[in-house]
């Protein structure tokens, strides 16, 4: 089996692990309903996406 030639430094390991963080989702305020929602998704309250009705409002 292949083995590393040198020990990996703590800094290098921590830099790699630092990329595996969880971030809070970005939210935008809807212009019509004022509800916070994820960008580029259908508004759950009105059922609209980019000003067009795509879902029933009750769904």
N, CA, C and O atoms as a Tripos MOL2 file, in Angstrom:
@<TRIPOS>MOLECULE
protein
  236   235    59     0     0
PROTEIN
NO_CHARGES

@<TRIPOS>ATOM
      1 N           0.8240   -1.1890    0.0000 N.3       1 UNK1
      2 CA          0.0000    0.0000    0.0000 C.3       1 UNK1
      3 C           0.8600    1.2410    0.0000 C.2       1 UNK1
      4 O           1.9770    1.2450    0.5160 O.2       1 UNK1
      5 N           0.3230    2.2960   -0.5870 N.am      2 UNK2
      6 CA          1.0540    3.5550   -0.6330 C.3       2 UNK2
      7 C           0.9580    4.2590    0.7160 C.2       2 UNK2
      8 O          -0.0910    4.2690    1.3600 O.2       2 UNK2
      9 N           2.0680    4.8410    1.1220 N.am      3 UNK3
     10 CA          2.1190    5.6020    2.3620 C.3       3 UNK3
     11 C           2.6380    6.9970    2.0560 C.2       3 UNK3
     12 O           3.4360    7.1690    1.1340 O.2       3 UNK3
     13 N           2.2020    7.9910    2.8090 N.am      4 UNK4
     14 CA          2.7180    9.3350    2.5820 C.3       4 UNK4
     15 C           4.1970    9.4140    2.9430 C.2       4 UNK4
     16 O           4.6640    8.7670    3.8800 O.2       4 UNK4
     17 N           4.9200   10.2250    2.1710 N.am      5 UNK5
     18 CA          6.3500   10.3570    2.4500 C.3       5 UNK5
     19 C           6.6110   11.2160    3.6750 C.2       5 UNK5
     20 O           7.5830   11.0060    4.4010 O.2       5 UNK5
     21 N           5.7290   12.1880    3.8960 N.am      6 UNK6
     22 CA          5.9300   13.0950    5.0300 C.3       6 UNK6
     23 C           4.6360   13.2360    5.8310 C.2       6 UNK6
     24 O           3.5400   13.0150    5.3160 O.2       6 UNK6
     25 N           4.7890   13.6030    7.0830 N.am      7 UNK7
     26 CA          3.6390   13.8350    7.9390 C.3       7 UNK7
     27 C           2.9230   15.1070    7.4780 C.2       7 UNK7
     28 O           3.5590   16.1170    7.1750 O.2       7 UNK7
     29 N           1.6070   15.0430    7.4300 N.am      8 UNK8
     30 CA          0.8470   16.2250    7.0580 C.3       8 UNK8
     31 C           0.7610   17.1610    8.2610 C.2       8 UNK8
     32 O           0.4550   16.7320    9.3740 O.2       8 UNK8
     33 N           1.0340   18.4370    8.0240 N.am      9 UNK9
     34 CA          1.0790   19.3880    9.1320 C.3       9 UNK9
     35 C          -0.3210   19.6610    9.6850 C.2       9 UNK9
     36 O          -1.3270   19.4410    9.0110 O.2       9 UNK9
     37 N          -0.3590   20.1420   10.9200 N.am     10 UNK10
     38 CA         -1.6310   20.4870   11.5420 C.3      10 UNK10
     39 C          -2.3200   21.5960   10.7640 C.2      10 UNK10
     40 O          -3.5400   21.5820   10.5980 O.2      10 UNK10
     41 N          -1.5550   22.5350   10.2980 N.am     11 UNK11
     42 CA         -2.1310   23.6500    9.5580 C.3      11 UNK11
     43 C          -2.8130   23.1660    8.2780 C.2      11 UNK11
     44 O          -3.9190   23.5980    7.9530 O.2      11 UNK11
     45 N          -2.1570   22.2830    7.5700 N.am     12 UNK12
     46 CA         -2.7290   21.7860    6.3230 C.3      12 UNK12
     47 C          -4.0010   20.9840    6.5780 C.2      12 UNK12
     48 O          -4.9710   21.0960    5.8280 O.2      12 UNK12
     49 N          -3.9970   20.1820    7.6310 N.am     13 UNK13
     50 CA         -5.1930   19.4120    7.9790 C.3      13 UNK13
     51 C          -6.3300   20.3370    8.3740 C.2      13 UNK13
     52 O          -7.4720   20.1240    7.9650 O.2      13 UNK13
     53 N          -6.0390   21.3460    9.1530 N.am     14 UNK14
     54 CA         -7.0790   22.2570    9.6250 C.3      14 UNK14
     55 C          -7.6190   23.1240    8.4960 C.2      14 UNK14
     56 O          -8.8030   23.4600    8.4810 O.2      14 UNK14
     57 N          -6.7560   23.4880    7.5520 N.am     15 UNK15
     58 CA         -7.2340   24.2430    6.3950 C.3      15 UNK15
     59 C          -8.2230   23.4090    5.5810 C.2      15 UNK15
     60 O          -9.2360   23.9250    5.1090 O.2      15 UNK15
     61 N          -7.9320   22.1510    5.4230 N.am     16 UNK16
     62 CA         -8.8300   21.2700    4.6810 C.3      16 UNK16
     63 C         -10.1540   21.0900    5.4210 C.2      16 UNK16
     64 O         -11.2270   21.1640    4.8200 O.2      16 UNK16
     65 N         -10.0690   20.8560    6.7150 N.am     17 UNK17
     66 CA        -11.2870   20.6510    7.5020 C.3      17 UNK17
     67 C         -12.1060   21.9280    7.6250 C.2      17 UNK17
     68 O         -13.3210   21.8720    7.8150 O.2      17 UNK17
     69 N         -11.4530   23.0720    7.5190 N.am     18 UNK18
     70 CA        -12.1670   24.3410    7.6000 C.3      18 UNK18
     71 C         -13.1080   24.5760    6.4420 C.2      18 UNK18
     72 O         -14.0230   25.3920    6.5470 O.2      18 UNK18
     73 N         -12.9030   23.8790    5.3430 N.am     19 UNK19
     74 CA        -13.7840   24.0220    4.1830 C.3      19 UNK19
     75 C         -15.0780   23.2500    4.3650 C.2      19 UNK19
     76 O         -16.0320   23.4710    3.6200 O.2      19 UNK19
     77 N         -15.1330   22.3540    5.3320 N.am     20 UNK20
     78 CA        -16.3070   21.5040    5.5320 C.3      20 UNK20
     79 C         -17.2550   22.0960    6.5720 C.2      20 UNK20
     80 O         -17.7710   21.3750    7.4260 O.2      20 UNK20
     81 N         -17.4800   23.3850    6.5040 N.am     21 UNK21
     82 CA        -18.3390   24.0300    7.4790 C.3      21 UNK21
     83 C         -19.7640   24.1130    6.9500 C.2      21 UNK21
     84 O         -19.9880   24.1080    5.7400 O.2      21 UNK21
     85 N         -20.7110   24.1880    7.8540 N.am     22 UNK22
     86 CA        -22.0960   24.4130    7.4950 C.3      22 UNK22
     87 C         -22.3880   25.8920    7.6880 C.2      22 UNK22
     88 O         -22.0310   26.4880    8.7040 O.2      22 UNK22
     89 N         -23.0370   26.4610    6.7010 N.am     23 UNK23
     90 CA        -23.3960   27.8680    6.7630 C.3      23 UNK23
     91 C         -24.9090   28.0080    6.8000 C.2      23 UNK23
     92 O         -25.6330   27.1800    6.2470 O.2      23 UNK23
     93 N         -25.3780   29.0500    7.4510 N.am     24 UNK24
     94 CA        -26.8070   29.3280    7.4600 C.3      24 UNK24
     95 C         -27.2390   29.6950    6.0450 C.2      24 UNK24
     96 O         -26.5010   30.3840    5.3400 O.2      24 UNK24
     97 N         -28.4230   29.2500    5.6120 N.am     25 UNK25
     98 CA        -28.8510   29.5520    4.2470 C.3      25 UNK25
     99 C         -29.0880   31.0450    4.0620 C.2      25 UNK25
    100 O         -29.5310   31.7370    4.9790 O.2      25 UNK25
    101 N         -28.7880   31.5250    2.8670 N.am     26 UNK26
    102 CA        -29.0380   32.9260    2.5430 C.3      26 UNK26
    103 C         -30.5320   33.1160    2.3670 C.2      26 UNK26
    104 O         -31.1960   32.2800    1.7540 O.2      26 UNK26
    105 N         -31.0590   34.1910    2.8900 N.am     27 UNK27
    106 CA        -32.4780   34.4730    2.7930 C.3      27 UNK27
    107 C         -32.6860   35.8520    2.1840 C.2      27 UNK27
    108 O         -31.9000   36.7710    2.4110 O.2      27 UNK27
    109 N         -33.7580   35.9820    1.4040 N.am     28 UNK28
    110 CA        -34.1370   37.2760    0.8320 C.3      28 UNK28
    111 C         -35.5560   37.5860    1.2730 C.2      28 UNK28
    112 O         -36.3530   36.6800    1.5180 O.2      28 UNK28
    113 N         -35.8660   38.8690    1.3740 N.am     29 UNK29
    114 CA        -37.2050   39.2820    1.7580 C.3      29 UNK29
    115 C         -38.0430   39.4260    0.5000 C.2      29 UNK29
    116 O         -37.6640   40.1430   -0.4260 O.2      29 UNK29
    117 N         -39.1880   38.7410    0.4640 N.am     30 UNK30
    118 CA        -40.0550   38.7860   -0.7010 C.3      30 UNK30
    119 C         -40.6920   40.1660   -0.8140 C.2      30 UNK30
    120 O         -41.1140   40.7420    0.1880 O.2      30 UNK30
    121 N         -40.7620   40.6990   -2.0400 N.am     31 UNK31
    122 CA        -41.2890   42.0460   -2.2560 C.3      31 UNK31
    123 C         -42.7950   42.1090   -2.0070 C.2      31 UNK31
    124 O         -43.2870   43.1080   -1.4820 O.2      31 UNK31
    125 N         -43.5270   41.0700   -2.3720 N.am     32 UNK32
    126 CA        -44.9870   41.1090   -2.2330 C.3      32 UNK32
    127 C         -45.4550   40.7460   -0.8310 C.2      32 UNK32
    128 O         -46.1980   41.5040   -0.2080 O.2      32 UNK32
    129 N         -45.0240   39.5930   -0.3330 N.am     33 UNK33
    130 CA        -45.5480   39.1250    0.9510 C.3      33 UNK33
    131 C         -44.6760   39.5260    2.1340 C.2      33 UNK33
    132 O         -45.1460   39.5200    3.2720 O.2      33 UNK33
    133 N         -43.4150   39.8740    1.8880 N.am     34 UNK34
    134 CA        -42.5240   40.2760    2.9740 C.3      34 UNK34
    135 C         -41.9640   39.1170    3.7710 C.2      34 UNK34
    136 O         -41.3650   39.3250    4.8260 O.2      34 UNK34
    137 N         -42.1480   37.8970    3.2860 N.am     35 UNK35
    138 CA        -41.6840   36.7040    3.9780 C.3      35 UNK35
    139 C         -40.2320   36.4340    3.5930 C.2      35 UNK35
    140 O         -39.8510   36.6350    2.4400 O.2      35 UNK35
    141 N         -39.4230   35.9810    4.5410 N.am     36 UNK36
    142 CA        -38.0640   35.5790    4.2300 C.3      36 UNK36
    143 C         -38.0820   34.2030    3.5760 C.2      36 UNK36
    144 O         -38.7390   33.2830    4.0620 O.2      36 UNK36
    145 N         -37.3510   34.0710    2.4650 N.am     37 UNK37
    146 CA        -37.3200   32.8080    1.7460 C.3      37 UNK37
    147 C         -35.9710   32.6630    1.0700 C.2      37 UNK37
    148 O         -35.2060   33.6240    0.9850 O.2      37 UNK37
    149 N         -35.6740   31.4440    0.5820 N.am     38 UNK38
    150 CA        -34.4350   31.1990   -0.1410 C.3      38 UNK38
    151 C         -34.5290   31.8380   -1.5200 C.2      38 UNK38
    152 O         -35.6020   31.8250   -2.1240 O.2      38 UNK38
    153 N         -33.4350   32.3980   -2.0370 N.am     39 UNK39
    154 CA        -33.5010   33.0090   -3.3700 C.3      39 UNK39
    155 C         -33.6830   31.9600   -4.4610 C.2      39 UNK39
    156 O         -33.2720   30.8100   -4.3060 O.2      39 UNK39
    157 N         -34.2990   32.3650   -5.5590 N.am     40 UNK40
    158 CA        -34.5360   31.5260   -6.7410 C.3      40 UNK40
    159 C         -35.4400   30.3480   -6.4310 C.2      40 UNK40
    160 O         -35.2770   29.2660   -6.9960 O.2      40 UNK40
    161 N         -36.3980   30.5590   -5.5290 N.am     41 UNK41
    162 CA        -37.3660   29.5260   -5.2020 C.3      41 UNK41
    163 C         -38.7640   30.1300   -5.1530 C.2      41 UNK41
    164 O         -38.9220   31.3420   -5.0070 O.2      41 UNK41
    165 N         -39.7600   29.2900   -5.2720 N.am     42 UNK42
    166 CA        -41.1410   29.7430   -5.2550 C.3      42 UNK42
    167 C         -41.4890   30.2500   -3.8640 C.2      42 UNK42
    168 O         -41.0980   29.6590   -2.8580 O.2      42 UNK42
    169 N         -42.2380   31.3660   -3.8210 N.am     43 UNK43
    170 CA        -42.6910   31.9200   -2.5490 C.3      43 UNK43
    171 C         -43.7470   30.9780   -1.9720 C.2      43 UNK43
    172 O         -44.7680   30.7460   -2.6190 O.2      43 UNK43
    173 N         -43.5320   30.4290   -0.7760 N.am     44 UNK44
    174 CA        -44.4890   29.4550   -0.2360 C.3      44 UNK44
    175 C         -45.8390   30.0570    0.1270 C.2      44 UNK44
    176 O         -46.8310   29.3310    0.1820 O.2      44 UNK44
    177 N         -45.9070   31.3650    0.3770 N.am     45 UNK45
    178 CA        -47.1650   31.9890    0.7890 C.3      45 UNK45
    179 C         -48.0480   32.2770   -0.4220 C.2      45 UNK45
    180 O         -49.2230   31.9090   -0.4340 O.2      45 UNK45
    181 N         -47.4860   32.9340   -1.4430 N.am     46 UNK46
    182 CA        -48.2870   33.3280   -2.5970 C.3      46 UNK46
    183 C         -48.2360   32.3260   -3.7380 C.2      46 UNK46
    184 O         -49.1360   32.3120   -4.5770 O.2      46 UNK46
    185 N         -47.2010   31.4820   -3.7920 N.am     47 UNK47
    186 CA        -47.0710   30.5240   -4.8810 C.3      47 UNK47
    187 C         -46.5300   31.1420   -6.1530 C.2      47 UNK47
    188 O         -46.6740   30.5660   -7.2310 O.2      47 UNK47
    189 N         -45.9080   32.3080   -6.0460 N.am     48 UNK48
    190 CA        -45.3840   32.9960   -7.2230 C.3      48 UNK48
    191 C         -43.8780   32.8420   -7.3200 C.2      48 UNK48
    192 O         -43.1790   32.7000   -6.3160 O.2      48 UNK48
    193 N         -43.3960   32.8740   -8.5560 N.am     49 UNK49
    194 CA        -41.9520   32.8720   -8.8260 C.3      49 UNK49
    195 C         -41.7040   33.8960   -9.9080 C.2      49 UNK49
    196 O         -42.2340   33.7850  -11.0140 O.2      49 UNK49
    197 N         -40.9010   34.8920   -9.5910 N.am     50 UNK50
    198 CA        -40.5610   35.9810  -10.5060 C.3      50 UNK50
    199 C         -41.8000   36.6690  -11.0620 C.2      50 UNK50
    200 O         -41.8580   37.0090  -12.2440 O.2      50 UNK50
    201 N         -42.7880   36.8700  -10.1970 N.am     51 UNK51
    202 CA        -43.9840   37.6000  -10.5730 C.3      51 UNK51
    203 C         -45.0620   36.7760  -11.2590 C.2      51 UNK51
    204 O         -46.1430   37.2970  -11.5340 O.2      51 UNK51
    205 N         -44.7990   35.5050  -11.5440 N.am     52 UNK52
    206 CA        -45.7910   34.6480  -12.2030 C.3      52 UNK52
    207 C         -46.3330   33.6280  -11.2150 C.2      52 UNK52
    208 O         -45.6000   33.1250  -10.3640 O.2      52 UNK52
    209 N         -47.6130   33.3290  -11.3310 N.am     53 UNK53
    210 CA        -48.2430   32.3260  -10.4790 C.3      53 UNK53
    211 C         -47.8690   30.9390  -10.9990 C.2      53 UNK53
    212 O         -48.2130   30.5900  -12.1280 O.2      53 UNK53
    213 N         -47.1700   30.1450  -10.1900 N.am     54 UNK54
    214 CA        -46.7550   28.8070  -10.6120 C.3      54 UNK54
    215 C         -47.3520   27.7180   -9.7340 C.2      54 UNK54
    216 O         -47.3840   26.5570  -10.1420 O.2      54 UNK54
    217 N         -47.8230   28.0570   -8.5470 N.am     55 UNK55
    218 CA        -48.4610   27.0940   -7.6470 C.3      55 UNK55
    219 C         -49.7640   27.6780   -7.1260 C.2      55 UNK55
    220 O         -49.9540   28.8940   -7.1140 O.2      55 UNK55
    221 N         -50.6540   26.7980   -6.6960 N.am     56 UNK56
    222 CA        -51.8450   27.2760   -6.0170 C.3      56 UNK56
    223 C         -51.4460   27.8810   -4.6840 C.2      56 UNK56
    224 O         -50.5450   27.3780   -4.0120 O.2      56 UNK56
    225 N         -52.1180   28.9610   -4.2990 N.am     57 UNK57
    226 CA        -51.7560   29.6490   -3.0590 C.3      57 UNK57
    227 C         -51.9890   28.7660   -1.8420 C.2      57 UNK57
    228 O         -51.3090   28.9380   -0.8300 O.2      57 UNK57
    229 N         -52.9280   27.8260   -1.9080 N.am     58 UNK58
    230 CA        -53.2310   26.9670   -0.7710 C.3      58 UNK58
    231 C         -52.2540   25.8190   -0.6230 C.2      58 UNK58
    232 O         -52.2750   25.1210    0.3900 O.2      58 UNK58
    233 N         -51.3870   25.6060   -1.6230 N.am     59 UNK59
    234 CA        -50.4740   24.4690   -1.5850 C.3      59 UNK59
    235 C         -49.3350   24.7350   -0.7310 C.2      59 UNK59
    236 O         -48.4610   23.8800   -0.5830 O.2      59 UNK59
@<TRIPOS>BOND
     1     1     2 1
     2     2     3 1
     3     3     4 2
     4     3     5 am
     5     5     6 1
     6     6     7 1
     7     7     8 2
     8     7     9 am
     9     9    10 1
    10    10    11 1
    11    11    12 2
    12    11    13 am
    13    13    14 1
    14    14    15 1
    15    15    16 2
    16    15    17 am
    17    17    18 1
    18    18    19 1
    19    19    20 2
    20    19    21 am
    21    21    22 1
    22    22    23 1
    23    23    24 2
    24    23    25 am
    25    25    26 1
    26    26    27 1
    27    27    28 2
    28    27    29 am
    29    29    30 1
    30    30    31 1
    31    31    32 2
    32    31    33 am
    33    33    34 1
    34    34    35 1
    35    35    36 2
    36    35    37 am
    37    37    38 1
    38    38    39 1
    39    39    40 2
    40    39    41 am
    41    41    42 1
    42    42    43 1
    43    43    44 2
    44    43    45 am
    45    45    46 1
    46    46    47 1
    47    47    48 2
    48    47    49 am
    49    49    50 1
    50    50    51 1
    51    51    52 2
    52    51    53 am
    53    53    54 1
    54    54    55 1
    55    55    56 2
    56    55    57 am
    57    57    58 1
    58    58    59 1
    59    59    60 2
    60    59    61 am
    61    61    62 1
    62    62    63 1
    63    63    64 2
    64    63    65 am
    65    65    66 1
    66    66    67 1
    67    67    68 2
    68    67    69 am
    69    69    70 1
    70    70    71 1
    71    71    72 2
    72    71    73 am
    73    73    74 1
    74    74    75 1
    75    75    76 2
    76    75    77 am
    77    77    78 1
    78    78    79 1
    79    79    80 2
    80    79    81 am
    81    81    82 1
    82    82    83 1
    83    83    84 2
    84    83    85 am
    85    85    86 1
    86    86    87 1
    87    87    88 2
    88    87    89 am
    89    89    90 1
    90    90    91 1
    91    91    92 2
    92    91    93 am
    93    93    94 1
    94    94    95 1
    95    95    96 2
    96    95    97 am
    97    97    98 1
    98    98    99 1
    99    99   100 2
   100    99   101 am
   101   101   102 1
   102   102   103 1
   103   103   104 2
   104   103   105 am
   105   105   106 1
   106   106   107 1
   107   107   108 2
   108   107   109 am
   109   109   110 1
   110   110   111 1
   111   111   112 2
   112   111   113 am
   113   113   114 1
   114   114   115 1
   115   115   116 2
   116   115   117 am
   117   117   118 1
   118   118   119 1
   119   119   120 2
   120   119   121 am
   121   121   122 1
   122   122   123 1
   123   123   124 2
   124   123   125 am
   125   125   126 1
   126   126   127 1
   127   127   128 2
   128   127   129 am
   129   129   130 1
   130   130   131 1
   131   131   132 2
   132   131   133 am
   133   133   134 1
   134   134   135 1
   135   135   136 2
   136   135   137 am
   137   137   138 1
   138   138   139 1
   139   139   140 2
   140   139   141 am
   141   141   142 1
   142   142   143 1
   143   143   144 2
   144   143   145 am
   145   145   146 1
   146   146   147 1
   147   147   148 2
   148   147   149 am
   149   149   150 1
   150   150   151 1
   151   151   152 2
   152   151   153 am
   153   153   154 1
   154   154   155 1
   155   155   156 2
   156   155   157 am
   157   157   158 1
   158   158   159 1
   159   159   160 2
   160   159   161 am
   161   161   162 1
   162   162   163 1
   163   163   164 2
   164   163   165 am
   165   165   166 1
   166   166   167 1
   167   167   168 2
   168   167   169 am
   169   169   170 1
   170   170   171 1
   171   171   172 2
   172   171   173 am
   173   173   174 1
   174   174   175 1
   175   175   176 2
   176   175   177 am
   177   177   178 1
   178   178   179 1
   179   179   180 2
   180   179   181 am
   181   181   182 1
   182   182   183 1
   183   183   184 2
   184   183   185 am
   185   185   186 1
   186   186   187 1
   187   187   188 2
   188   187   189 am
   189   189   190 1
   190   190   191 1
   191   191   192 2
   192   191   193 am
   193   193   194 1
   194   194   195 1
   195   195   196 2
   196   195   197 am
   197   197   198 1
   198   198   199 1
   199   199   200 2
   200   199   201 am
   201   201   202 1
   202   202   203 1
   203   203   204 2
   204   203   205 am
   205   205   206 1
   206   206   207 1
   207   207   208 2
   208   207   209 am
   209   209   210 1
   210   210   211 1
   211   211   212 2
   212   211   213 am
   213   213   214 1
   214   214   215 1
   215   215   216 2
   216   215   217 am
   217   217   218 1
   218   218   219 1
   219   219   220 2
   220   219   221 am
   221   221   222 1
   222   222   223 1
   223   223   224 2
   224   223   225 am
   225   225   226 1
   226   226   227 1
   227   227   228 2
   228   227   229 am
   229   229   230 1
   230   230   231 1
   231   231   232 2
   232   231   233 am
   233   233   234 1
   234   234   235 1
   235   235   236 2
@<TRIPOS>SUBSTRUCTURE
     1 UNK1         2 RESIDUE 1 A UNK
     2 UNK2         6 RESIDUE 1 A UNK
     3 UNK3        10 RESIDUE 1 A UNK
     4 UNK4        14 RESIDUE 1 A UNK
     5 UNK5        18 RESIDUE 1 A UNK
     6 UNK6        22 RESIDUE 1 A UNK
     7 UNK7        26 RESIDUE 1 A UNK
     8 UNK8        30 RESIDUE 1 A UNK
     9 UNK9        34 RESIDUE 1 A UNK
    10 UNK10       38 RESIDUE 1 A UNK
    11 UNK11       42 RESIDUE 1 A UNK
    12 UNK12       46 RESIDUE 1 A UNK
    13 UNK13       50 RESIDUE 1 A UNK
    14 UNK14       54 RESIDUE 1 A UNK
    15 UNK15       58 RESIDUE 1 A UNK
    16 UNK16       62 RESIDUE 1 A UNK
    17 UNK17       66 RESIDUE 1 A UNK
    18 UNK18       70 RESIDUE 1 A UNK
    19 UNK19       74 RESIDUE 1 A UNK
    20 UNK20       78 RESIDUE 1 A UNK
    21 UNK21       82 RESIDUE 1 A UNK
    22 UNK22       86 RESIDUE 1 A UNK
    23 UNK23       90 RESIDUE 1 A UNK
    24 UNK24       94 RESIDUE 1 A UNK
    25 UNK25       98 RESIDUE 1 A UNK
    26 UNK26      102 RESIDUE 1 A UNK
    27 UNK27      106 RESIDUE 1 A UNK
    28 UNK28      110 RESIDUE 1 A UNK
    29 UNK29      114 RESIDUE 1 A UNK
    30 UNK30      118 RESIDUE 1 A UNK
    31 UNK31      122 RESIDUE 1 A UNK
    32 UNK32      126 RESIDUE 1 A UNK
    33 UNK33      130 RESIDUE 1 A UNK
    34 UNK34      134 RESIDUE 1 A UNK
    35 UNK35      138 RESIDUE 1 A UNK
    36 UNK36      142 RESIDUE 1 A UNK
    37 UNK37      146 RESIDUE 1 A UNK
    38 UNK38      150 RESIDUE 1 A UNK
    39 UNK39      154 RESIDUE 1 A UNK
    40 UNK40      158 RESIDUE 1 A UNK
    41 UNK41      162 RESIDUE 1 A UNK
    42 UNK42      166 RESIDUE 1 A UNK
    43 UNK43      170 RESIDUE 1 A UNK
    44 UNK44      174 RESIDUE 1 A UNK
    45 UNK45      178 RESIDUE 1 A UNK
    46 UNK46      182 RESIDUE 1 A UNK
    47 UNK47      186 RESIDUE 1 A UNK
    48 UNK48      190 RESIDUE 1 A UNK
    49 UNK49      194 RESIDUE 1 A UNK
    50 UNK50      198 RESIDUE 1 A UNK
    51 UNK51      202 RESIDUE 1 A UNK
    52 UNK52      206 RESIDUE 1 A UNK
    53 UNK53      210 RESIDUE 1 A UNK
    54 UNK54      214 RESIDUE 1 A UNK
    55 UNK55      218 RESIDUE 1 A UNK
    56 UNK56      222 RESIDUE 1 A UNK
    57 UNK57      226 RESIDUE 1 A UNK
    58 UNK58      230 RESIDUE 1 A UNK
    59 UNK59      234 RESIDUE 1 A UNK
